[in-house]
Amino acid sequence: MGLVRVGDGSECGGAGSTSGTCSLGYCHNANPNNLPECQLDPTTELLYKVDDTSDPTRADFCRQTCNVLRAVSGTEGGDVSFVFKPVAKLKSITVSGRGDSEVAKSFGPPQQFHPAHSFPTGHPYTSRTDCGGAPIRPTVPETGPGLFSSGTCPVASGAELFYALDPNTGRSKTFLTGAGVMIFFFVNSKGESYLGVQVGHKEKAGDSNLASGYVVLDVVLSGSKIDTMAVKPDWVFKDEAGGSSFDKWKSGATSGRILLDIQNGRTAGGVLGPLPAYDFCVDLIIVEASGSISSVSIVNFDADFSSPNPSVPTQMKLGGDFLEEGGMRFCADSCDGKTRTDLVTDHSVECWTHKTTF
């Protein structure tokens, strides 16, 4: 670049500099790496930036951090170290029938499945060309540029992005097909868990979209983490353009009734959260449903959370007396089901971020 270090070595000058100083990164002899300007204000000054907040693999020093380090090392010496503290994230859920033994028996043995930690294959967020294009890693952000916005890119929540409701058709584009009442969980990059329910998809490719139908659901939250939450989970996204209603779920409550009503071939549904990473259960009871909605499908996502690719969803279709009599109970699994050591429990960050445990 024709630049050389000047002053205390933290600034650059020379024939290639028009302003007299420039980023320290331009002084590297090979492959210049422009260090980011990270300072926001004196009270929120950043020390470094990471490439992916949900799965950091690289940290870039901010320019002012380099200035400080050079000044300190030149007079006192010392070491620099980083400590990353990732948050606990929901790894898996166990679902079983609830109610008396006969009802539970009709469900069959409990089944374990995984939430989505990234957008699923075929999701419009993974192939978008507007608003900066598709992300390098398809993790679900806390917020991001809204879909179907014709390039205006308004800020949308991760829940809204995951549900992917196309206002032009009134249909969600998260999944291509889905039988009956679809139930799924997903986790955003902040570690917040969400429950999604949805009706209105065709059961398999080639079927016509469901034109009408309804289901009434009772939803009950429980568990020690739910009890201690200062702000209780709520329906943060509602697909209710038809006759759906969430009015019987009161803000701050831990139980309530929702109506999902499909009209004119639209989808209907909602997203409940944020939920914790552990120590919670969700009961879903089908109070009433039209004849067009006669089954439940639980969406399971592949468990390779470290993959840079979109997650792969599969659906477990359920049917039986439990749908009418008892419903289902979903409970978050602990990291490995037992205390690891006196200091590292199955609810700790160390346990939940361990690569080989779920």
N, C-alpha and C positions, 0 to 999 in steps of 0.2 A: 504493500500500500504506500510505500515511500514515507512511512512514519517512524518516529523513534520515541522512546520513553523520555520524558522531560520531568523537571521538578523532582518530586519525591518518588518518581517512578510510577505513580498512579494516573498520570495524564500523558497524552500523546501530543507530539508536534512534528513539524517537518514540512517538506514541500507539498505533501498531499493533503495537508490540513488547511482548510479555509478559515476556520474559526479559532485556530490556535490550540484547541483541545478536542478530544473525542473520546469515545468509549475505549477503555483499556483493552477490550477484546481485539481491537484493530491492530494492536501492537504485536500480536502473535506472528511469528515468522512464517508459519504455514497454516493453511486452512483457517483464515480469520473467523473468529466466533464472536459476534457482537453480543456482549453481555446485556441482559435486559435492564431497563430502567424500572425499578420496582417501587421506588418510594412513593407512597400515597400521601401521607402527612406525618408529622412528628409522632403522633400517637398510634398509628397503624403501619409503621414502616415494615416492609417485608424484607427478610434476609435472603430468601431464595425462592425459586419457582420450581414446581415439579411438572413433569410431562403429563401425568394423569393422576388426579387426586384420589381416584378409587383404587388404583393399582400403580403406585409410583415406581418407576424404574430409573429415573434420571432427575437430578437436581441441578439447576443452574444458579450459580451465585449472582446476586444482584450487584450492580457496579459499586454501590456504596459499601456493600459487604466486603468486596475486594479491597477497597480503600482502607477500611478499618483493619482488616487482617494484615495488610502490608505494613500499616503504621505500627501495629502491636508487635508483629514478628520482627520488625527492624530494631526494636528497642528492648523487648522483653522475651521474645521467643514464645513458644507454647504450641499446643495441639488444638486442632479443630475436630469436633465430632458432631454427628447428626443422630438424633433419636426420632424415628418415625413412630407415631402412636395411632395405628389404624383402629377403626371402630369395629365393634362386634356386629356381625350381619347374620340375619336369619339364613340358616343353611338348609334345613329340611323341615317338613311338617308331616305329622302322622294323622291320618283321618280314620275314623271309625263310626259305626252306627251308634246312635244314642237312644236311650229309652230302655224298655224291659228287655229281657234276654231273648225273647222271640224276635223282637224288632231288630235288635242288634245282630242276631243270627242271620237275618235276611240280608244284611249288609255283607256279611262274610268277615274274614279276619281283617284287622287293621292294616292299612296300606301306607307306605311312606312315599312321599314325592318331594320334589324340589321346586323352590320358587325361581323365577327368572332374575338373574343378576345382569342381564343385558337384553337388548331388544331381540325379539325372535326373528328367525329367518323370514324374509318376505315383508318385514315391517317397513313402511314408507320412510321411517327415519334413517334406515340403513342405506337407502338408495337416493336420498334427496339430492338435488343439484342446486337448490336455492339456499339462501341464508348461510353461506359458507360451505355448503355441501355436507356430505355424510361425515360423521366423526371417524377418527382413526380407530378408536375402540368403541364398540356399540354399547357401552355401559349407560344405564339410565341416569340422566343428570338430575340434580335437584330442580334446576330450571334450565330452559333452553329456548331457542327460537321456535315459535309455533309452526305447526304443520298447516298446509293448505291455506297459506296466508298471501299467496301471489307475490312473494318476495318482500313483503313489508316486515316480516320477522318479528312480530310482537313476542314479548316474554311469556312463556307458558310453563306450567309446572310439569315435573316429571310424570305425574299421574295423568295429566291431560295428554302428554306426548305418547305415553305408553298405550292409552286407550285409543288414540288415533281416530277420532270421530270426524269423518269427512262431511262438512256442512252441505256440500253439493248433493250428496246422496242420502244423508241422514243415517249412514252406516259406519260402524267401526271397521277399520282396516287392520286391526291387530292380528286377527286370525282369518284364514280363508274359509274354513268350515268349522262347525261346532254343533254337537248334538244337545238339545234341550237347554237346561240351565248350565251355563259354563262358569266354572269357578277357577280362579287362578290367583297366585300371589307373585309379587315382584318386589325387588329391593333396589333402591336408588344408591348413588355413589356416596351419599351421606350416611348410609346404614339404616335408613328408615324403611320399614316393611309396609306393604299395602295389600289389601284384599280386593280383588275385582270380581264382580258378578255381571253376567251378560246373557241376554237371550236374543234370538232373531237370526242366527246364522243358519244356513243350510247344513244338513247333516253330513253330506259328502259331495264331492265334486259331481256336477251334473244335475243335482237337485235344484228345484226352484227355491228362491228365498222365501222364508216364512213370512206370509203377508200380514197375519194377525195372530194374537195370542197373548196370554198374560200369566203371571205367576205372582203370588203373594208370599213374601219371605219374612220370617221372624229371625232377627240377628241378635245374638247375645255374646258380649265380650266378658271374659273373666281372666283371673290370674293376678299374681302379686304385682307384676310390673304395670298392669292396667290400673290396679288400685292406687298406685303411687304416682301416676302421671298427673302433672299439674294441669295439662290440657288434654282432655280425652279425645280419642280418635273421632273423626266425623267423615261424612261423605264429601270428600274434597273435589270429586268430579261426578257430575250427574248427566247421564244420557237420557233425557226425559222429554224429548220433543213430542212424543205421543201422549198417551194418557198416564204415564208413570207418575209416581208421587213418593217423595221422601219426607212428607210433612209429619209423619208419626215418629220420626227419629228426631228427638230434641237435642239441641246443642248441649254438650256436657254429659249426655246420658251414656250408658253402657249397654243398652238394649233398645230395640224398637222394631217397627214393622215397615217394610217398604213394598211398594207395588211396581212391578216392571210390566209395562203394557206396550206391546208391539202394534204399530199402526202403519199401514201403507208400505209394508216391506222394510221399514226401518229397523235398526237395532234398538235395544233398551238395556240400561245397566248403570253401574256406578262403581266408584273406587272409594274404599274406606281406609282411613289412616290419618297420620302415620301410626303404625303399630310398632311395638318393641322388637328386639331381636330374639327374645327368649321369655320364658315364664308368662305365656298368655295362651288362651284358647278362644276359639270362635265357634259358636253353635249356630248352625243354619237349619231352620225348620221350614219346610214347604207347607204353608197353611192351606193354600188353594192354588189350583192351576187349571188352565184350559186343556182340553183334550189334545191340542196340538203340541203341548209341552209335557212329555211323559217320561223324561229321563234327565239325568245329571251327568255332565262330563267334567272331570277334574283334569286340569292341564298340568302335566309334569314337564319340567325343563331339564335338559341334560345338566349334569353336576360338575362339568369342567369349567369352574368359575374363572380359571386363569387364561382361558382361551381368548384370543383377540377377535374371534369370529362371533356372529350372532348366535344366540342360543337356539336349540332345536326343540320345539314343543311336540309332545305326544299327548293324546287324550285317553283317559280312562273312563269309559262309559259305564254308568251304574244305573241299575233299575231294581225295584223291589219294594216290599211293604214298608221298609224304613223311610221311604220318601214321603209317605202319607202319615205314618204313625210317630216317628221319632226324629227323623232328620239325621244330621251328621255333626260330628264334633271334630274340629281341626285344632291340633295343639302343636306349638313350636317345639321342636326337639332341642335338647341341650347339646352342647358340643360333642361329648362322647358318652353322656349318660352317667358320669360319675365324677367325683372330685379327683383331680389329677395329683395335686400335692396340697399341703396345708396352705400354701400361699397362692397357688394357681388353681382356681376352681374351674368347673365346666362353664361358668359364666364370664370368665375373664377374657381380656383381649388376647392374652397369650394363647389360650386354648382355642378361641374362635378363629384366629388367623393361622393356626397350625395347618400346614399343607396337607397332612394325611388324615385329619380327623373331621368328622362331620357331627 
